[in-house]
Amino acid sequence: MSVLRQELCSVERREGGFTLLELLLAVALLIVVLATLATLFANSREAYGVNEEITDRQQTIQSAINVFRYEISLAGYRGTCAGAPTRSFAEPTFELARGDVSDSVTVRYFEDRWPANACGTLRETTLFVDDGQNVLYMRRDGGTPEPALANVHSFRVVNFMDQQGGRATEVPPAGFIGIDVRVDYEDPIGSFSQFVVGVKNPQQNLVGN
């Protein structure tokens, strides 16, 4: 068989379809591409899930901070009605109970946002951590405690702020205007974090225990 005829036969066989080796190589290449795409997709989903969890956790923490910052900032608030300036409190407007791991903070003020009367109603709010459950609770007016933030290992008042900007760590100075609260928090994946929240009281008439 001449060389020209052999080449023509080779071309005819190639035009008739792919060889088995070519099909195997194509399949192997396709598997590699699909595996790479699947890995990228899985990594993207995992990263999205982690980011979403972090965002939700940060929002939960910030919501809890806003709540106890609001409550503490109202300690000693007397309202805005005519007789408010002469009001007195039978008990301290701010009480701190030290614990081995966490502190308990109780504040008292007159709530006049949605009162039954124009001068407001005396309110009492206590913030504390259940060490057995590691949950920061809020109890209003001696009622049932409501969970404010889970996975809290410690809630501790670390500083008292006076009107001159000074800070005391153990004994609150006379007429102190705010506190620093340290919170030890464990996120759902087991990572610990610690943050300090400064809370100022615009009443500037706190009466501690």
C-alpha positions in Angstrom: 0.0 0.0 0.0 1.4 3.3 -1.0 2.1 6.0 1.5 -0.6 8.3 0.0 -3.2 5.6 0.4 -2.2 4.9 4.0 -2.6 8.6 4.8 -6.0 8.7 3.1 -7.2 5.7 5.1 -6.0 7.3 8.4 -7.9 10.5 7.5 -11.1 8.5 6.7 -10.9 6.7 10.1 -10.4 10.0 12.0 -13.3 11.6 10.2 -15.4 8.7 11.3 -15.2 9.6 15.1 -12.9 9.8 18.2 -10.7 7.1 19.3 -11.2 5.4 22.6 -8.1 7.1 24.0 -9.4 10.5 23.0 -12.7 9.8 24.7 -11.0 8.6 27.9 -8.9 11.8 28.0 -12.0 14.0 27.4 -13.9 12.2 30.2 -10.9 12.6 32.6 -10.6 16.3 31.8 -14.3 16.8 32.3 -14.1 15.1 35.7 -11.3 17.3 36.8 -13.2 20.5 35.7 -16.4 19.4 37.5 -14.4 18.5 40.7 -12.8 21.9 40.7 -16.1 23.7 40.2 -17.7 21.6 43.0 -14.9 22.4 45.4 -15.1 26.1 44.6 -18.9 26.0 45.1 -18.6 24.2 48.4 -16.0 26.7 49.7 -18.1 29.6 48.6 -21.2 28.2 50.4 -19.1 27.6 53.5 -17.6 31.1 53.5 -21.1 32.6 53.0 -22.4 30.6 55.9 -19.6 31.7 58.2 -20.0 35.4 57.2 -23.8 35.1 57.8 -23.2 33.5 61.2 -20.7 36.2 62.2 -23.1 39.0 61.1 -26.0 37.5 63.1 -23.8 37.1 66.1 -22.6 40.7 66.0 -26.2 41.9 65.6 -27.3 39.8 68.6 -24.4 41.2 70.7 -25.1 44.8 69.6 -28.8 44.4 70.4 -28.0 43.2 73.9 -25.5 46.0 74.5 -28.0 48.6 73.4 -30.6 47.2 75.8 -28.4 47.2 78.9 -26.8 50.5 77.9 -30.2 52.1 77.7 -31.4 50.7 81.0 -28.2 51.7 82.9 -28.2 55.2 81.4 -31.7 55.8 82.8 -30.8 55.1 86.4 -32.0 58.0 88.5 -34.2 59.4 85.8 -37.1 61.3 87.4 -39.2 62.2 84.4 -40.1 65.6 82.9 -43.4 66.4 84.6 -43.8 69.4 87.0 -43.1 67.4 90.2 -40.2 65.4 88.7 -37.3 67.4 90.1 -38.4 66.9 93.7 -38.9 63.2 93.4 -36.9 60.9 95.6 -36.1 57.2 95.5 -36.7 55.0 98.5 -33.9 52.7 97.3 -30.6 53.4 95.5 -30.9 54.2 91.8 -27.9 52.0 91.1 -27.0 48.8 93.0 -24.1 46.6 92.4 -23.8 43.1 93.8 -20.3 41.5 93.3 -20.1 37.8 92.5 -17.3 35.3 92.2 -17.6 35.3 88.4 -20.2 37.9 87.4 -21.8 41.0 88.9 -25.5 41.9 89.3 -26.6 45.4 88.5 -30.0 46.9 89.5 -31.1 50.3 88.3 -34.2 52.3 89.2 -35.9 55.1 87.3 -39.2 56.6 86.3 -40.4 55.3 82.9 -42.4 58.0 81.1 -42.3 56.7 77.5 -45.6 54.9 77.6 -47.0 55.8 81.1 -50.5 55.4 82.4 -49.9 58.8 84.0 -48.0 61.8 82.7 -45.3 61.6 85.3 -44.3 58.0 84.6 -44.0 54.9 86.6 -41.2 53.7 88.9 -39.2 50.9 87.2 -36.6 48.5 88.5 -34.3 46.5 86.2 -31.8 43.9 87.2 -29.1 42.6 84.9 -27.3 39.3 85.9 -25.7 36.2 84.5 -26.9 32.7 85.4 -23.5 31.0 85.8 -25.0 27.6 85.2 -26.5 28.5 81.9 -24.0 31.3 80.9 -26.9 33.5 79.9 -27.2 37.3 80.6 -30.7 37.9 81.9 -32.8 41.0 82.4 -35.5 41.1 85.1 -37.9 44.0 85.2 -40.0 45.0 88.2 -39.3 41.7 89.9 -40.9 39.7 87.1 -39.7 36.7 85.2 -36.1 37.1 83.9 -35.8 37.5 80.2 -32.7 36.2 78.3 -30.7 39.1 76.7 -27.6 37.3 75.5 -26.5 33.7 75.5 -23.0 32.3 75.9 -21.9 35.0 78.4 -19.4 33.7 80.9 -18.9 36.9 82.8 -20.6 40.3 83.3 -18.4 42.5 85.4 -18.4 46.2 86.3 -14.7 47.1 86.0 -14.8 50.9 86.4 -16.8 53.8 87.8 -16.6 57.2 86.0 -16.8 60.4 88.0 -17.7 63.9 86.7 -14.1 64.9 86.2 -13.4 61.9 83.9 -11.6 59.9 86.5 -12.2 56.2 87.1 -12.4 54.0 90.2 -12.3 50.3 90.1 -13.9 49.0 93.3 -15.8 51.7 95.3 -18.0 54.1 93.2 -17.2 57.7 93.8 -19.9 60.1 95.0 -22.1 61.3 92.1 -20.5 58.9 89.6 -21.9 59.3 86.1 -21.2 56.0 84.4 -19.6 52.6 84.4 -17.5 50.3 82.3 -18.8 46.8 81.9 -16.6 43.9 80.7 -18.4 41.0 79.0 -16.7 37.6 78.4 -18.5 36.0 75.5 -18.1 32.6 73.8 -19.4 32.3 70.3 -21.2 29.2 69.0 -18.0 27.8 67.4 -16.2 28.0 70.7 -14.1 31.1 70.2 -13.9 33.4 73.2 -13.9 37.2 73.1 -13.9 40.0 75.6 -15.2 43.5 75.2 -15.8 46.5 77.5 -18.8 48.7 77.1 -18.8 52.2 78.5 -22.2 53.4 79.8 -22.7 57.1 80.7 -25.6 58.3 82.8 -26.9 61.7 81.7 -28.8 62.2 85.0 -25.4 62.7 86.7 -27.1 62.0 90.0 -26.5 58.3 90.5 -26.8 57.1 94.1 -25.0 53.9 94.6 -25.3 51.3 97.3 
